[in-house]
Amino acid sequence: MVRICRVALDARPLSTRMSGVGRLISETIKAFPSPELYHFYLFSHLPIHEDHSDILKLDNVTVVIGGGLFRWKGGLYFNIFIPFYVRRFKFDLFWGSQQVLPPVLPRSLKAVLTYCDLVLYLYPQTMRRIARWQQRLFQSYSVRRSSFILSISQQTSDDMASFFNYDKKQTAVSYPGVNPKQIEALLTKPMSKRFADLGEGYLLSVSTIEPRKNYPFLLEVFRQYRKMNPTNHREWVIVGKIGWESREFIEEIRTEQSLFGDLHILDSVGDSDLQHLYKNAGLFLFASHYEGFGIPMLEAIYHKKYCMVSDIPTFREIGGGGVTYLPNLSKSDASEWASEIYNFCSNPIDPTSDITKFTWENTAKITESTFRKVLLDSTSTVK
């Protein structure tokens, strides 16, 4: 009789609309090799969101029901209910999908951590205070407690191992991927009428509007680009909700939007519409100060869109030599971006980045190999 590995995991990201971490969890499980050997127990304080409903159809997935009063707060659910439950019911492995582990897990329970970024330590000023406090409370413990750590980029893995002095032999890189079948299926659905007037060839940025994404810099870039060609410039489309950027900047960009009519901020965009917006774009812009990876850039490249991005290591891992990398701090840097955009619009460049290795099948294969290694390694217990 084949023994099935019981994997408990933090599935709270599956309770909201599609996000980077939520997509990583759901796509990895759906593509997991040898599904008959693994059963995933999803711990979430809220019901699984309809964006992730496909995962509920899998025979090797069970949503853990319970939590009582702790279900009202995700933090209480994670820190109190999950440890209580995993102590009561036997599991073989805990998968910390959000780079933290619940406290006081059983010493015999092995744990694999997915590490997404070091924003807490490299750019703490770009985080909300409460999130920063919660991460600081559990981050170091989670790394020390982990039997193995999977990072979503090589740069993130290197930074993590260096910062925490973690054994690199107990690390690996499991890149996020794209799902071509899903994307092409989404493109068969008609685009919403509210986006039809955008046309084609616009400049596109996709991310939440928050400090780390560097939108004040991109706004300056767009202003300078507009001045170069006032009557025939490309419009700029931003897909993403307004996060916690400064109130002054939000007022500034909203005023710009009203005055000129060539800047569009699109919130609550569905999956199908997002893929159409990628497909119809002319150039993708991404000026982040720091990213653990960069799924929007990867999806833009899938749609054969040329990318101009900030010169950070993770973006180079994705784009290789087929992307324009630019500095992203000063007003002179903004001028360089504006000139590059102007030149591209006059003489478009064909994208040449190779993203064939970025598949969810590869992600799942590396994750399964890691789980198997940890389960077979009798020394990979609590450190």
C-alpha positions as CSV (number, residue, x, y, z in Angstrom):
1,M,0.0,0.0,0.0
2,V,1.4,3.4,-1.0
3,R,1.8,5.9,1.8
4,I,0.3,9.3,1.1
5,C,2.2,12.4,2.4
6,R,-0.1,14.7,4.3
7,V,0.9,18.3,3.6
8,A,-0.6,21.2,5.7
9,L,-0.2,24.6,4.2
10,D,-1.0,28.2,4.9
11,A,-3.7,28.8,2.2
12,R,-4.9,32.3,3.4
13,P,-3.8,33.9,0.1
14,L,-6.4,31.7,-1.6
15,S,-9.2,33.5,0.3
16,T,-8.8,36.7,-1.8
17,R,-8.8,37.5,-5.5
18,M,-5.8,36.3,-7.5
19,S,-2.5,37.5,-6.2
20,G,1.1,36.5,-6.7
21,V,1.3,34.2,-3.7
22,G,-2.2,32.8,-4.3
23,R,-1.4,32.0,-7.9
24,L,1.9,30.3,-6.8
25,I,0.0,28.1,-4.4
26,S,-2.9,27.1,-6.7
27,E,-0.8,26.6,-9.9
28,T,1.8,24.6,-8.1
29,I,-0.7,22.2,-6.6
30,K,-2.6,21.9,-9.9
31,A,0.7,20.9,-11.7
32,F,2.0,18.8,-8.8
33,P,3.6,15.5,-10.1
34,S,2.5,12.2,-8.6
35,P,-0.7,13.8,-7.1
36,E,-1.7,10.3,-5.8
37,L,1.3,10.5,-3.3
38,Y,0.4,13.9,-1.7
39,H,-2.7,15.2,0.0
40,F,-2.8,19.0,0.6
41,Y,-4.8,20.4,3.6
42,L,-5.6,24.0,3.0
43,F,-5.7,26.2,6.1
44,S,-7.6,29.4,5.6
45,H,-9.6,31.6,7.9
46,L,-12.0,32.5,5.1
47,P,-13.6,30.5,2.3
48,I,-11.5,29.9,-0.8
49,H,-12.2,32.7,-3.3
50,E,-13.9,31.9,-6.6
51,D,-10.7,32.9,-8.5
52,H,-9.1,29.7,-7.1
53,S,-12.1,27.4,-7.3
54,D,-10.4,25.0,-9.7
55,I,-8.2,23.8,-6.9
56,L,-11.2,22.6,-5.0
57,K,-12.0,20.1,-7.8
58,L,-8.7,18.2,-7.1
59,D,-9.1,14.8,-5.3
60,N,-5.9,15.5,-3.3
61,V,-7.1,18.8,-1.7
62,T,-9.0,19.2,1.5
63,V,-10.0,22.6,2.9
64,V,-9.7,22.5,6.7
65,I,-13.0,23.7,8.3
66,G,-12.9,25.2,11.8
67,G,-11.2,28.0,13.7
68,G,-14.2,29.3,15.7
69,L,-13.7,32.9,16.8
70,F,-10.1,32.8,15.4
71,R,-11.5,32.9,11.9
72,W,-12.4,36.6,12.4
73,K,-8.7,37.5,12.2
74,G,-6.2,35.9,9.9
75,G,-3.3,36.5,12.3
76,L,-5.0,34.8,15.2
77,Y,-6.1,31.9,13.0
78,F,-2.5,31.4,11.8
79,N,-0.8,31.8,15.2
80,I,-3.3,30.0,17.4
81,F,-5.7,27.7,15.5
82,I,-3.2,26.2,13.0
83,P,-0.6,25.2,15.7
84,F,-3.4,23.6,17.7
85,Y,-4.8,21.7,14.8
86,V,-1.5,20.3,13.5
87,R,-0.7,19.1,17.0
88,R,-4.0,17.3,17.2
89,F,-3.9,15.7,13.8
90,K,-0.8,14.1,12.3
91,F,0.8,15.7,9.3
92,D,4.1,14.9,7.5
93,L,5.0,18.3,6.3
94,F,4.1,22.0,6.8
95,W,4.4,24.3,3.8
96,G,4.9,27.9,4.8
97,S,3.7,29.6,1.6
98,Q,4.1,33.2,2.8
99,Q,7.6,32.9,4.1
100,V,6.4,32.5,7.7
101,L,5.6,29.5,9.9
102,P,3.1,29.3,12.7
103,P,4.7,29.3,16.2
104,V,5.2,26.2,18.3
105,L,4.8,23.6,15.6
106,P,5.5,20.0,16.8
107,R,9.2,19.4,16.8
108,S,8.7,16.3,14.7
109,L,6.9,18.1,11.9
110,K,9.2,19.1,9.0
111,A,8.7,22.4,7.3
112,V,9.4,23.9,3.9
113,L,9.3,27.6,3.5
114,T,8.6,29.5,0.3
115,Y,10.6,32.7,0.5
116,C,9.3,35.6,-1.7
117,D,11.3,38.7,-0.8
118,L,13.4,40.6,1.8
119,V,11.3,43.8,1.7
120,L,11.2,43.7,5.5
121,Y,14.9,44.1,5.7
122,L,15.9,45.9,2.5
123,Y,13.0,48.3,2.1
124,P,11.1,48.4,5.5
125,Q,10.0,51.9,4.8
126,T,7.8,50.7,2.0
127,M,5.7,48.4,4.3
128,R,2.7,49.1,6.4
129,R,3.7,49.4,10.1
130,I,1.5,46.5,11.2
131,A,2.8,44.2,8.5
132,R,6.4,45.2,9.3
133,W,5.8,44.4,13.0
134,Q,4.2,41.0,12.2
135,Q,6.9,40.0,9.8
136,R,9.7,40.9,12.2
137,L,8.1,38.9,14.9
138,F,8.1,35.6,13.0
139,Q,10.5,35.9,10.1
140,S,13.8,34.9,11.8
141,Y,12.1,32.1,13.7
142,S,10.5,30.8,10.5
143,V,13.9,30.6,8.7
144,R,15.6,28.9,11.6
145,R,12.7,26.4,11.9
146,S,12.6,25.5,8.3
147,S,14.1,22.2,7.0
148,F,14.5,23.7,3.5
149,I,13.7,27.0,1.9
150,L,12.5,27.5,-1.7
151,S,12.9,31.1,-3.0
152,I,11.2,32.5,-6.1
153,S,14.4,33.9,-7.6
154,Q,18.1,33.3,-7.3
155,Q,18.7,36.8,-6.0
156,T,16.1,36.3,-3.3
157,S,17.7,33.0,-2.4
158,D,21.2,34.5,-2.2
159,D,20.0,37.5,-0.2
160,M,18.1,35.3,2.2
161,A,20.9,32.9,2.8
162,S,23.4,35.7,3.4
163,F,21.1,37.7,5.7
164,F,20.2,34.8,7.9
165,N,23.4,32.8,7.5
166,Y,21.3,29.9,6.3
167,D,22.9,26.8,4.8
168,K,22.8,27.2,1.0
169,K,22.7,23.4,0.6
170,Q,19.2,23.6,2.1
171,T,17.9,26.1,-0.5
172,A,16.7,26.0,-4.0
173,V,15.0,28.3,-6.5
174,S,11.5,27.6,-7.6
175,Y,10.5,30.3,-10.1
176,P,6.9,31.2,-10.7
177,G,5.6,30.5,-14.1
178,V,3.0,31.3,-16.7
179,N,0.1,29.1,-17.8
180,P,-0.2,29.4,-21.6
181,K,-3.4,27.3,-21.8
182,Q,-5.1,29.3,-19.2
183,I,-4.0,32.6,-20.8
184,E,-5.2,31.6,-24.3
185,A,-8.5,30.4,-22.8
186,L,-9.0,33.8,-21.1
187,L,-8.3,35.5,-24.5
188,T,-11.2,33.7,-26.1
189,K,-13.6,35.7,-23.9
190,P,-14.5,39.2,-25.2
191,M,-12.9,42.2,-23.6
192,S,-15.1,44.3,-21.4
193,K,-16.7,47.3,-23.2
194,R,-15.3,49.7,-20.5
195,F,-11.8,49.0,-21.8
196,A,-12.5,49.1,-25.5
197,D,-11.7,52.8,-25.9
198,L,-8.1,52.3,-24.8
199,G,-7.3,50.9,-28.3
200,E,-3.8,49.5,-28.8
201,G,-0.2,50.4,-28.5
202,Y,-0.4,52.2,-25.1
203,L,2.3,52.1,-22.4
204,L,1.3,49.5,-19.7
205,S,2.2,49.1,-16.0
206,V,0.7,46.3,-13.8
207,S,1.0,46.4,-10.0
208,T,-0.5,47.8,-6.9
209,I,0.2,51.5,-6.5
210,E,2.5,51.5,-3.4
211,P,5.9,53.1,-2.6
212,R,8.1,50.1,-3.6
213,K,6.6,50.2,-7.1
214,N,8.1,53.7,-7.7
215,Y,5.1,55.3,-9.4
216,P,6.1,58.9,-8.6
217,F,9.2,58.2,-10.7
218,L,7.2,56.7,-13.6
219,L,4.8,59.7,-13.5
220,E,7.8,62.0,-13.9
221,V,8.9,59.8,-16.8
222,F,5.5,60.0,-18.5
223,R,5.5,63.8,-18.1
224,Q,8.8,64.2,-19.7
225,Y,7.9,61.7,-22.5
226,R,4.6,63.7,-23.1
227,K,6.6,66.9,-23.6
228,M,8.7,65.3,-26.3
229,N,5.6,64.6,-28.4
230,P,2.6,66.6,-27.0
231,T,0.2,65.8,-29.8
232,N,1.0,62.2,-30.7
233,H,2.3,60.4,-27.7
234,R,1.2,57.0,-26.4
235,E,-1.2,56.9,-23.4
236,W,-0.3,55.3,-20.2
237,V,-2.4,52.5,-18.6
238,I,-1.9,51.4,-15.0
239,V,-3.6,48.2,-14.0
240,G,-3.7,47.8,-10.2
241,K,-5.5,49.0,-7.1
242,I,-4.4,52.0,-5.2
243,G,-2.6,50.6,-2.2
244,W,-1.1,52.8,0.5
245,E,0.9,55.3,-1.5
246,S,1.0,58.7,0.1
247,R,-2.2,60.7,-0.1
248,E,-0.4,63.6,-1.7
249,F,0.8,61.4,-4.6
250,I,-2.6,59.8,-5.1
251,E,-4.1,63.3,-5.4
252,E,-1.3,64.3,-7.7
253,I,-1.8,61.4,-10.1
254,R,-5.6,61.7,-10.0
255,T,-5.2,65.4,-10.9
256,E,-2.9,64.5,-13.8
257,Q,-5.5,61.9,-14.9
258,S,-8.3,64.5,-15.0
259,L,-6.3,67.3,-16.6
260,F,-4.8,65.4,-19.5
261,G,-7.0,62.4,-20.1
262,D,-4.0,60.3,-21.3
263,L,-3.4,58.4,-18.0
264,H,-5.7,55.6,-17.0
265,I,-5.8,53.8,-13.6
266,L,-7.8,50.6,-13.8
267,D,-8.9,48.8,-10.7
268,S,-10.9,45.6,-10.3
269,V,-9.7,44.2,-13.6
270,G,-10.7,40.6,-14.2
271,D,-8.3,37.9,-15.4
272,S,-9.6,37.9,-19.0
273,D,-9.5,41.7,-19.3
274,L,-6.0,41.7,-17.9
275,Q,-4.7,39.4,-20.6
276,H,-6.4,41.5,-23.3
277,L,-4.7,44.6,-21.8
278,Y,-1.4,42.9,-22.0
279,K,-2.0,41.8,-25.6
280,N,-3.1,45.2,-26.8
281,A,-0.2,47.1,-25.1
282,G,2.7,48.5,-27.0
283,L,5.4,48.7,-24.3
284,F,5.6,47.5,-20.7
285,L,7.1,49.7,-18.0
286,F,8.1,48.4,-14.5
287,A,10.3,50.8,-12.3
288,S,10.2,49.0,-8.9
289,H,12.9,49.6,-6.4
290,Y,12.9,46.0,-5.4
291,E,11.0,42.8,-6.3
292,G,11.3,39.2,-5.2
293,F,10.4,38.2,-8.7
294,G,8.1,40.0,-11.2
295,I,5.2,38.1,-12.6
296,P,3.7,41.1,-14.5
297,M,7.0,41.4,-16.4
298,L,6.9,37.7,-17.2
299,E,3.4,37.8,-18.4
300,A,4.2,40.9,-20.6
301,I,7.1,38.9,-22.2
302,Y,4.7,36.0,-22.8
303,H,2.5,38.4,-24.8
304,K,5.6,39.4,-26.8
305,K,5.7,42.9,-25.4
306,Y,9.0,44.7,-25.1
307,C,9.9,45.7,-21.5
308,M,11.7,48.7,-20.0
309,V,12.3,48.0,-16.4
310,S,14.5,49.1,-13.5
311,D,18.0,47.6,-13.4
312,I,17.5,45.1,-10.5
313,P,18.9,41.6,-10.4
314,T,15.5,39.7,-10.4
315,F,14.4,41.5,-13.5
316,R,17.6,40.4,-15.2
317,E,16.9,36.8,-14.2
318,I,13.6,37.1,-16.1
319,G,14.4,39.2,-19.1
320,G,18.0,38.2,-19.8
321,G,19.4,40.2,-22.8
322,G,16.1,40.9,-24.3
323,V,15.0,43.8,-22.1
324,T,16.1,47.4,-21.6
325,Y,17.3,48.0,-18.0
326,L,17.5,51.5,-16.7
327,P,18.3,53.4,-13.4
328,N,15.3,54.6,-11.5
329,L,16.1,57.3,-9.0
330,S,16.9,60.8,-10.2
331,K,15.2,63.3,-12.5
332,S,18.0,62.6,-15.1
333,D,17.2,58.9,-14.9
334,A,13.6,59.8,-15.7
335,S,14.8,61.8,-18.7
336,E,16.7,58.6,-19.9
337,W,13.5,56.6,-19.6
338,A,11.5,59.2,-21.4
339,S,14.1,59.2,-24.3
340,E,14.1,55.4,-24.5
341,I,10.3,55.4,-24.7
342,Y,10.3,58.1,-27.4
343,N,12.9,56.2,-29.4
344,F,11.0,52.9,-29.0
345,C,7.7,54.4,-30.2
346,S,9.6,55.7,-33.3
347,N,11.5,52.5,-33.9
348,P,9.9,49.5,-32.0
349,I,12.2,46.7,-30.8
350,D,11.2,43.1,-31.1
351,P,11.3,41.2,-27.8
352,T,13.9,38.4,-27.6
353,S,13.7,37.2,-24.0
354,D,13.5,33.4,-23.6
355,I,11.0,32.5,-20.8
356,T,10.6,28.8,-21.6
357,K,11.9,27.7,-18.2
358,F,9.2,29.7,-16.4
359,T,6.4,27.1,-16.3
360,W,4.3,26.0,-13.4
361,E,5.2,22.4,-14.3
362,N,8.8,23.3,-13.4
363,T,7.7,25.1,-10.3
364,A,5.7,22.0,-9.2
365,K,8.5,19.6,-10.1
366,I,11.1,21.5,-8.0
367,T,8.6,21.8,-5.1
368,E,7.8,18.1,-5.1
369,S,11.5,17.2,-5.3
370,T,12.1,19.4,-2.3
371,F,9.3,17.8,-0.3
372,R,10.6,14.3,-1.1
373,K,14.1,15.3,-0.1
374,V,13.0,16.7,3.2
375,L,10.7,13.8,4.0
376,L,13.5,11.3,3.3
377,D,16.2,13.2,5.2
378,S,16.2,12.1,8.8
379,T,18.4,15.0,9.8
380,S,16.1,17.8,8.4
381,T,14.2,18.3,11.7
382,V,14.1,21.4,13.9
383,K,17.3,23.4,13.9
